[in-house]
Amino acid sequence: MRPTRFAYVQPESVEDAVACLRTHGPDARVLAGGQSLLPLLNRRLLRPAALVDLRRLTGLRKVRQDGSGLRIGALTTHHDLETPQGPAAHPDWAVLAQTARLVGHLPIRTRGTVGGSLAHGDPVAEWCLLAVLLDAEITATGPDGSRTITADRFFTGATNGPRTALRWDEIITEVLFPAPAPTSALVEFSPQDKELPLVAAAAEVRLAADGTVAAVRLALAGAADRPVRARAAERALVGRPADTALPEAAASLVVRSLTPPDDARASSGYRRELATVLTTRALRASLRKADPR
């Protein structure tokens, strides 16, 4: 099957891209790599009035570190982040390269973009999960200028509407990861290699000098209608000894309040079991980074 007819434009600037969206209206779609969008077009699950292709906006393909954190341009590809160049290769940001390698096959990673993944907002996508774990700040630019949306407010969980807080006449221009994440770890499970996971879990543990948990972040994808932080479990774990029993105890706390979705890929109960196992693995991986002894 082929897509329905649509207008196709290649703007030369962010301002031009926003103007194109305004011209063609809410039925226009942004093309920022197309690895999620193009299959939907080919199956006619989307019938856009226009495609606004961002490929000429080369200024949005960048990675730089400053006093605010690590800034990733929206058109930075997954492959850009898994290569040994740039700040993403620094030990404080190793989780970015590790996450990029989980995304599909190499051809997908060389075309797909971080901004495109976030804008698509798939509730099990790796970048969406990592953004929630690390309190990323997403910059969206529209006709009224730019605004910043925190990751915990960006994903809406809607099933019959927009899955993100991005407005129809906005594009993502940048993602800021505000703090180094040297102990972060992300693990996932899919029945077939390189497919989107059924469930994924991510963790970051910081230890105090006495070996107890000073701070912890836990996030899950595939266990709800959007990636979620397990904040009650995070609070409960602070001050506990970081011993071998911690990951299992934490996983029990995390899944206690979960009601994962039932769908064609997996039952709610199976997703719950996966969430338990993967949370344990993510915490173990994070603890190994926090205390390599």
Secondary structure, DSSP 8 states (H G I E B T S, - for coil): ------EEE--SSHHHHHHHHHHH-TTEEEESS-TTHHHHHHTTS---SEEEE-TT-GGGS-EEEETTEEEEETT-BHHHHHSS-SGGGSGGGHHHHHHHTTSS-HHHHHH-BHHHHHHHT-TT-HHHHHHHHTT-EEEEEETTEEEEEEHHHHB---SSS-SBS--TT-EEEEEEE-S--TT-EEEEE-SSTTS--SEEEEEEEEE-TTSBEEEEEEEEESSSSS-EE-HHHHHHHTTSB-STTHHHHHHHHHHTT------SS--HHHHHHHHHHHHHHHHHHHHHHH---
